[in-house]
Every structure is written in structure tokens, then in C-alpha cells.
Amino acid sequence: MNGKIIAVLATLDTKGTEAEYLRQQIEKLGDTALVIDTGVVGTPTTEADITRQQVAQAGGTSLEKLLENPTREVAAPIMADGATHLVTDLVTQDKVSGIIAMGGTQGTTLATKVMRALPYGFPKVMVSTMASGNVAHWVDIKDITMMFSVTDILGLNPVMRKILANAAASICGMASVDVELEQGDRPLVAVTTVGITTKGAMKAVEVLEAAGYETIVFHAVGSGGRAMEQMMKEGIVGAVLDYATIEVSNEMHDALLAGGTERLTTAGKLGIPQVICPGAIEVLVFNEPKTVPEKYRNRTLIPHSPQITDVRLNAVEMAEVGREVARRLKHTQNEAIFMNPIGGYDSYAVEGMGFYDPEADAAFMAELKANLTSNFRVIDRDTHIEDAAFATEASELLISLIEKNDRNKL
């Protein structure tokens, strides 16, 4: 090991024994534990390197003030904010190389809030009683490693000692990795896709990489698009081929792949070169057929898998999506391109397939064109989105925008 410093986040009144054991295991591996106490009410049972008083102060109040009305509803957000400020400062100053925490519902909520504020690639391990269920609420779009504690984190026993020792080894191992999240001379190009646009997206990636660009592909399932836009904000992604924009329509109709209200706005706000395609934008995604809302039940339903059911938007709904896409793209100030494959927006929507509806697609494009800002160039192609020629052209057009953007910076 390289003598790294690992932040250990714990409530030392209830998890002090376990935190001390975790400290010992980290130090046994040759690293140093920096224990941060996020407890409030009880008496710490082990020593903290950063005390609860310091955490509360960083959260904007004093511990004494919190103890006047020591409810979780009041204290937890303050301690979470304080820990977030302290840890992000430590990371920014390169004073810690990883973070590990343990907890139940409350501890997991607090600790993962801190972790979600940290950069991609920074090692994050959460030992949690909740890690065996749906962890989306805690992980969201960040690279947090969730480790199931199996037992409640309430005292040491043979099982808990082994699990905490494994957790210590995992965070120390991550912290020792010498691979950095580095940017090359050219921007990293993001490409979005879903299963029914994969063939086209794969061709696009091939063209981009042949031209010397590294690509990062996002599965446009809601979290994928949001993660891509967060990476734009963090300066990781420098150009985007938004091949599958299904997350916008799913957000509008409360479907499974909702991508949030920021979707399709971030690249424009940041001036990032972008080529946009309407990949699968006519598709709403639900779980099993019984979960499909009643108003869609009389339409053609396509089972994408036993757990996934796809629904096709009609012409009126597609027109609404066109207006919404244009509204979101008004944030774009630089030159940008929207490519329209008239022959179908995914493999389910080509002629002969269940979602083929050129009139509905035309309604989408009519509203999009009527409301899109003049800096967008719209290119219609008489083919479908999975066609190799379409994907190639989309990639080449993005490359031309990147090169033009680079020249303008000189």
C-alpha cells in the first residue's frame, strides 16, 4: 500500500466500536483512517479525528444549538451538509484518497449524500443494511459501491468483523489504484443509446473512434442521461452525440426512463458541441403489461423483455414532445445539429414493425422545426436511425462541430 488517507464516516455514539475496528483494519493494511463523527446525541465511544462539533459548525450551526432540539429531522440535514463541506474540501485539497461509511437507513442516507457530492472515480464504499434492496435512492448517478452488511451494524461478531475487514480491504485497494481519470488532447465524446438503437450507436462509436476520439456510451434509461449531463458539468465529457433522446418523452409522461427536467439542456448551456437524434423518442417504457396506464392499453404494446413493456406515442403526443424538445434546446447558443431519420426512430418503428407511424413522426418534426432556434441545423434523411450511413453521417457532423469549436478557441 502507498500510505493513503481514508475518510471514515460514522456516528460514533452508535457505531463507535465498529468504526474503531474499521480504523484498525485500514491501518493494518498500511493506510491511515481519518474518522469523522456525524453523531449528535449520544456519547462517542471512540475518538474522532474530525469531531461532531466541527461537522455541525461546517453545516452552519453549533452542536450545542442542535442539542436544544435533537431530532433527526433537524440534525440530519445539518450534519450531512457539514460532512459534505468538510469531505469535499479534503478531496479538493488531495488530503484523502477514499471514503468509507457504514449505517442503516439514517446513516446510509447521510453518508451517501456526502459521497454523491464527490467526483467520479473517487473511491466510495458504503457498508449498509439497505444494500440488498433497491439502492437507486442512495447511489443515484454516482459510482458508489454498496456493500450489504448482512447483519445489523450493532456490535462486533465473527460475521461483522469479516465484512468490515473486507470493506476496509476494498476501500484501501481502490485508493491504491494509480489509474487517473485524465482528459486527452481531444474531448471525450458521449453517445446515448437504448437497446432498439444499439446498432446505429455502435456504428457511430466505430466512426468516432476511427477518427481518434474516445467515446463514453450512456444507456438512456433515465440515470444514464443524467449521469452524462453531470459529467459535462464536471468537465469530463466534451462533446455529445445524443442518439437516443427517449428520456425526454418518458419524463413528460411519467414513464420508466424519465431523464429529469435538465435533460437536453446542459450541453447547450455549456457550449458543448452536440448532434441530436430522436432515437426511440416515440417510445414510453413501463414494467410488466399490467403496469401500463389504462389510457395506453388499447394501443400496440411491444414486450421488450418479460419485465419491460413499450408503448408508442400517437401524433398528438408526438407533437407535444416536439415542442418540449425545442423548448429545452433553446438553451443552446452555439451551432448545433438535429438529424431526423424519416424511416424510423428505432428498430421497432421501421416499416413492417409495430411502432411504424410516419404521420406521428412527422407531427413531432413539424413542431420541432417550428419552434427550434435558428442556430440549429435540421437534416432530414430518408432512412432509419439504425442505418450505418445515417450513424456515420451523424458522427462525421459531430466531428466537424468539434473541430470548428476548437478553431474558434484559437
BELCORVEN-V56301 format. One record per residue. N is the residue number from 1. RES is the residue in three letters. SS is DSSP state (hx for helix, st for strand, lp for the rest). PHI is phi in degrees with one decimal (NA if undefined). Layout:
N:RES:SS:PHI ; N:RES:SS:PHI
This chain:
1:MET:lp:NA ; 2:ASN:lp:-105.3 ; 3:GLY:lp:66.5 ; 4:LYS:lp:-79.0 ; 5:ILE:st:-104.4 ; 6:ILE:st:-112.6 ; 7:ALA:st:-76.1 ; 8:VAL:st:-115.8 ; 9:LEU:st:-102.0 ; 10:ALA:st:-160.2 ; 11:THR:lp:-87.3 ; 12:LEU:lp:-76.5 ; 13:ASP:lp:-79.9 ; 14:THR:lp:-110.9 ; 15:LYS:lp:-125.2 ; 16:GLY:hx:-63.6 ; 17:THR:hx:-62.2 ; 18:GLU:hx:-69.1 ; 19:ALA:hx:-65.3 ; 20:GLU:hx:-66.1 ; 21:TYR:hx:-64.2 ; 22:LEU:hx:-62.9 ; 23:ARG:hx:-58.9 ; 24:GLN:hx:-62.2 ; 25:GLN:hx:-67.9 ; 26:ILE:hx:-63.6 ; 27:GLU:hx:-71.9 ; 28:LYS:hx:-62.2 ; 29:LEU:lp:-87.0 ; 30:GLY:lp:97.0 ; 31:ASP:lp:-108.3 ; 32:THR:st:-120.3 ; 33:ALA:st:-95.0 ; 34:LEU:st:-109.9 ; 35:VAL:st:-85.4 ; 36:ILE:st:-115.5 ; 37:ASP:st:-92.0 ; 38:THR:lp:-108.8 ; 39:GLY:lp:-74.3 ; 40:VAL:lp:-131.4 ; 41:VAL:lp:-87.3 ; 42:GLY:lp:-73.8 ; 43:THR:lp:-90.3 ; 44:PRO:lp:-59.6 ; 45:THR:lp:-102.1 ; 46:THR:lp:-149.2 ; 47:GLU:lp:-83.6 ; 48:ALA:lp:-101.2 ; 49:ASP:lp:-83.7 ; 50:ILE:st:-122.4 ; 51:THR:lp:-79.6 ; 52:ARG:hx:-63.8 ; 53:GLN:hx:-62.9 ; 54:GLN:hx:-68.0 ; 55:VAL:hx:-65.6 ; 56:ALA:hx:-61.0 ; 57:GLN:hx:-61.2 ; 58:ALA:hx:-66.5 ; 59:GLY:lp:-85.9 ; 60:GLY:lp:104.0 ; 61:THR:lp:-150.5 ; 62:SER:lp:-102.4 ; 63:LEU:hx:-62.1 ; 64:GLU:hx:-59.8 ; 65:LYS:hx:-64.6 ; 66:LEU:hx:-62.9 ; 67:LEU:hx:-72.8 ; 68:GLU:hx:-68.9 ; 69:ASN:lp:-144.5 ; 70:PRO:lp:-79.7 ; 71:THR:lp:-94.3 ; 72:ARG:hx:-61.6 ; 73:GLU:hx:-61.2 ; 74:VAL:hx:-84.3 ; 75:ALA:hx:-75.7 ; 76:ALA:hx:-58.0 ; 77:PRO:hx:-62.8 ; 78:ILE:hx:-67.9 ; 79:MET:hx:-68.0 ; 80:ALA:hx:-65.8 ; 81:ASP:hx:-63.7 ; 82:GLY:hx:-63.2 ; 83:ALA:hx:-62.9 ; 84:THR:hx:-63.0 ; 85:HIS:hx:-60.5 ; 86:LEU:hx:-66.0 ; 87:VAL:hx:-70.4 ; 88:THR:hx:-63.3 ; 89:ASP:hx:-63.9 ; 90:LEU:hx:-62.0 ; 91:VAL:hx:-66.9 ; 92:THR:hx:-59.0 ; 93:GLN:lp:-85.8 ; 94:ASP:lp:59.4 ; 95:LYS:lp:-97.8 ; 96:VAL:lp:-133.2 ; 97:SER:lp:-117.9 ; 98:GLY:st:-177.2 ; 99:ILE:st:-137.1 ; 100:ILE:st:-135.6 ; 101:ALA:st:-145.4 ; 102:MET:st:-144.0 ; 103:GLY:st:172.5 ; 104:GLY:lp:-94.4 ; 105:THR:hx:-64.0 ; 106:GLN:hx:-68.6 ; 107:GLY:hx:-63.6 ; 108:THR:hx:-66.4 ; 109:THR:hx:-61.0 ; 110:LEU:hx:-65.8 ; 111:ALA:hx:-65.9 ; 112:THR:hx:-72.2 ; 113:LYS:hx:-60.9 ; 114:VAL:hx:-62.6 ; 115:MET:hx:-63.5 ; 116:ARG:hx:-67.2 ; 117:ALA:lp:-84.1 ; 118:LEU:lp:-93.2 ; 119:PRO:lp:-67.0 ; 120:TYR:lp:-60.0 ; 121:GLY:lp:93.0 ; 122:PHE:lp:-72.8 ; 123:PRO:st:-62.5 ; 124:LYS:st:-139.7 ; 125:VAL:st:-126.7 ; 126:MET:st:-118.0 ; 127:VAL:st:-87.1 ; 128:SER:st:-140.5 ; 129:THR:lp:-69.4 ; 130:MET:lp:-96.7 ; 131:ALA:lp:-76.0 ; 132:SER:lp:-89.8 ; 133:GLY:lp:-107.4 ; 134:ASN:lp:-76.0 ; 135:VAL:lp:-101.1 ; 136:ALA:hx:-57.9 ; 137:HIS:hx:-61.6 ; 138:TRP:hx:-92.0 ; 139:VAL:hx:-80.0 ; 140:ASP:lp:53.8 ; 141:ILE:lp:-113.8 ; 142:LYS:lp:-109.0 ; 143:ASP:lp:-86.4 ; 144:ILE:lp:-91.7 ; 145:THR:st:-88.8 ; 146:MET:st:-95.1 ; 147:MET:st:-121.0 ; 148:PHE:st:-73.4 ; 149:SER:lp:-78.9 ; 150:VAL:lp:67.7 ; 151:THR:lp:-97.2 ; 152:ASP:lp:-65.6 ; 153:ILE:lp:-88.2 ; 154:LEU:lp:-145.5 ; 155:GLY:lp:98.3 ; 156:LEU:lp:-92.3 ; 157:ASN:lp:-152.3 ; 158:PRO:hx:-55.2 ; 159:VAL:hx:-69.4 ; 160:MET:hx:-65.2 ; 161:ARG:hx:-61.1 ; 162:LYS:hx:-65.9 ; 163:ILE:hx:-65.0 ; 164:LEU:hx:-68.2 ; 165:ALA:hx:-64.9 ; 166:ASN:hx:-63.1 ; 167:ALA:hx:-62.9 ; 168:ALA:hx:-61.0 ; 169:ALA:hx:-64.0 ; 170:SER:hx:-67.6 ; 171:ILE:hx:-71.0 ; 172:CYS:hx:-66.3 ; 173:GLY:hx:-63.2 ; 174:MET:hx:-61.5 ; 175:ALA:hx:-66.6 ; 176:SER:hx:-84.0 ; 177:VAL:lp:-65.7 ; 178:ASP:lp:-100.3 ; 179:VAL:lp:-82.9 ; 180:GLU:lp:-101.9 ; 181:LEU:lp:-85.5 ; 182:GLU:lp:-108.4 ; 183:GLN:lp:-93.8 ; 184:GLY:lp:-86.3 ; 185:ASP:lp:-71.0 ; 186:ARG:lp:-107.5 ; 187:PRO:lp:-65.7 ; 188:LEU:st:-73.8 ; 189:VAL:st:-101.5 ; 190:ALA:st:-87.4 ; 191:VAL:st:-130.1 ; 192:THR:st:-100.0 ; 193:THR:st:-160.1 ; 194:VAL:lp:-128.6 ; 195:GLY:hx:-55.5 ; 196:ILE:hx:-88.1 ; 197:THR:hx:-125.7 ; 198:THR:hx:-60.9 ; 199:LYS:hx:-58.8 ; 200:GLY:hx:-66.7 ; 201:ALA:hx:-63.3 ; 202:MET:hx:-63.6 ; 203:LYS:hx:-65.6 ; 204:ALA:hx:-61.0 ; 205:VAL:hx:-61.0 ; 206:GLU:hx:-59.2 ; 207:VAL:hx:-67.1 ; 208:LEU:hx:-63.3 ; 209:GLU:hx:-71.3 ; 210:ALA:hx:-64.9 ; 211:ALA:lp:-86.6 ; 212:GLY:lp:97.0 ; 213:TYR:lp:-101.2 ; 214:GLU:lp:-81.6 ; 215:THR:st:-122.0 ; 216:ILE:st:-132.5 ; 217:VAL:st:-100.4 ; 218:PHE:st:-114.6 ; 219:HIS:st:-77.2 ; 220:ALA:lp:-79.5 ; 221:VAL:lp:-110.9 ; 222:GLY:lp:105.9 ; 223:SER:hx:-67.3 ; 224:GLY:hx:-62.7 ; 225:GLY:hx:-65.3 ; 226:ARG:hx:-68.1 ; 227:ALA:hx:-64.6 ; 228:MET:hx:-59.4 ; 229:GLU:hx:-71.0 ; 230:GLN:hx:-66.4 ; 231:MET:hx:-68.5 ; 232:MET:hx:-63.2 ; 233:LYS:hx:-62.8 ; 234:GLU:lp:-85.5 ; 235:GLY:lp:79.5 ; 236:ILE:lp:-84.0 ; 237:VAL:st:-94.5 ; 238:GLY:st:-118.0 ; 239:ALA:st:-162.0 ; 240:VAL:st:-142.0 ; 241:LEU:st:-105.1 ; 242:ASP:st:-83.4 ; 243:TYR:st:-74.9 ; 244:ALA:st:-121.9 ; 245:THR:lp:-106.6 ; 246:ILE:hx:-56.8 ; 247:GLU:hx:-65.4 ; 248:VAL:hx:-71.9 ; 249:SER:hx:-63.9 ; 250:ASN:hx:-68.3 ; 251:GLU:hx:-65.7 ; 252:MET:hx:-64.0 ; 253:HIS:lp:-111.6 ; 254:ASP:lp:54.2 ; 255:ALA:lp:-95.7 ; 256:LEU:lp:-67.2 ; 257:LEU:lp:-98.9 ; 258:ALA:lp:-62.1 ; 259:GLY:lp:-104.4 ; 260:GLY:lp:89.1 ; 261:THR:lp:-77.0 ; 262:GLU:lp:-83.8 ; 263:ARG:lp:-53.1 ; 264:LEU:lp:75.0 ; 265:THR:lp:-111.9 ; 266:THR:hx:-69.1 ; 267:ALA:hx:-59.2 ; 268:GLY:hx:-63.8 ; 269:LYS:hx:-62.8 ; 270:LEU:hx:-90.8 ; 271:GLY:lp:72.3 ; 272:ILE:lp:-84.5 ; 273:PRO:st:-56.1 ; 274:GLN:st:-146.9 ; 275:VAL:st:-120.4 ; 276:ILE:st:-118.0 ; 277:CYS:st:-129.0 ; 278:PRO:st:-90.4 ; 279:GLY:st:-55.7 ; 280:ALA:lp:57.2 ; 281:ILE:lp:-70.2 ; 282:GLU:lp:-86.6 ; 283:VAL:st:-103.9 ; 284:LEU:st:-103.0 ; 285:VAL:st:-114.9 ; 286:PHE:st:-129.4 ; 287:ASN:lp:-82.9 ; 288:GLU:lp:-59.0 ; 289:PRO:hx:-50.2 ; 290:LYS:hx:-67.8 ; 291:THR:hx:-88.4 ; 292:VAL:lp:-69.2 ; 293:PRO:lp:-54.9 ; 294:GLU:hx:-55.0 ; 295:LYS:hx:-65.4 ; 296:TYR:hx:-103.8 ; 297:ARG:lp:-64.7 ; 298:ASN:lp:-86.9 ; 299:ARG:lp:-96.4 ; 300:THR:lp:-68.3 ; 301:LEU:st:-108.0 ; 302:ILE:st:-112.5 ; 303:PRO:st:-76.9 ; 304:HIS:st:-75.6 ; 305:SER:st:-158.9 ; 306:PRO:lp:-58.4 ; 307:GLN:lp:-103.5 ; 308:ILE:st:-126.5 ; 309:THR:st:-122.7 ; 310:ASP:st:-104.8 ; 311:VAL:st:-125.0 ; 312:ARG:st:-100.2 ; 313:LEU:lp:-75.1 ; 314:ASN:lp:-89.6 ; 315:ALA:hx:-64.4 ; 316:VAL:hx:-63.8 ; 317:GLU:hx:-66.9 ; 318:MET:hx:-67.0 ; 319:ALA:hx:-62.2 ; 320:GLU:hx:-62.5 ; 321:VAL:hx:-64.2 ; 322:GLY:hx:-59.4 ; 323:ARG:hx:-65.7 ; 324:GLU:hx:-68.6 ; 325:VAL:hx:-61.0 ; 326:ALA:hx:-61.2 ; 327:ARG:hx:-61.2 ; 328:ARG:hx:-68.2 ; 329:LEU:hx:-78.7 ; 330:LYS:lp:-65.2 ; 331:HIS:lp:-72.3 ; 332:THR:lp:-77.8 ; 333:GLN:lp:-100.1 ; 334:ASN:lp:-85.6 ; 335:GLU:lp:-62.6 ; 336:ALA:st:-147.7 ; 337:ILE:st:-130.9 ; 338:PHE:st:-116.3 ; 339:MET:st:-103.5 ; 340:ASN:st:-116.7 ; 341:PRO:st:-86.4 ; 342:ILE:lp:-59.7 ; 343:GLY:lp:-78.0 ; 344:GLY:st:142.3 ; 345:TYR:lp:-94.5 ; 346:ASP:lp:-171.5 ; 347:SER:lp:-68.9 ; 348:TYR:lp:-82.9 ; 349:ALA:lp:-109.9 ; 350:VAL:lp:-82.4 ; 351:GLU:lp:-55.3 ; 352:GLY:lp:96.0 ; 353:MET:lp:-103.7 ; 354:GLY:lp:-62.9 ; 355:PHE:lp:-102.4 ; 356:TYR:lp:-68.1 ; 357:ASP:lp:-156.9 ; 358:PRO:hx:-62.3 ; 359:GLU:hx:-67.2 ; 360:ALA:hx:-65.8 ; 361:ASP:hx:-64.0 ; 362:ALA:hx:-65.5 ; 363:ALA:hx:-65.2 ; 364:PHE:hx:-60.4 ; 365:MET:hx:-68.6 ; 366:ALA:hx:-61.9 ; 367:GLU:hx:-70.5 ; 368:LEU:hx:-61.1 ; 369:LYS:hx:-64.5 ; 370:ALA:hx:-68.8 ; 371:ASN:hx:-116.3 ; 372:LEU:lp:-74.5 ; 373:THR:lp:-69.3 ; 374:SER:lp:-69.6 ; 375:ASN:lp:-77.7 ; 376:PHE:st:-90.4 ; 377:ARG:st:-100.4 ; 378:VAL:st:-100.5 ; 379:ILE:st:-119.6 ; 380:ASP:st:-92.6 ; 381:ARG:st:-130.8 ; 382:ASP:lp:-84.6 ; 383:THR:lp:-153.9 ; 384:HIS:st:-112.4 ; 385:ILE:lp:-70.3 ; 386:GLU:lp:-92.3 ; 387:ASP:lp:-69.4 ; 388:ALA:hx:-61.8 ; 389:ALA:hx:-66.7 ; 390:PHE:hx:-64.2 ; 391:ALA:hx:-62.5 ; 392:THR:hx:-63.9 ; 393:GLU:hx:-63.4 ; 394:ALA:hx:-59.5 ; 395:SER:hx:-66.9 ; 396:GLU:hx:-66.5 ; 397:LEU:hx:-66.9 ; 398:LEU:hx:-64.1 ; 399:ILE:hx:-58.8 ; 400:SER:hx:-64.8 ; 401:LEU:hx:-67.8 ; 402:ILE:hx:-62.5 ; 403:GLU:hx:-65.8 ; 404:LYS:hx:-65.9 ; 405:ASN:hx:-62.2 ; 406:ASP:hx:-63.6 ; 407:ARG:hx:-65.8 ; 408:ASN:hx:-67.7 ; 409:LYS:hx:-80.7 ; 410:LEU:lp:-72.6
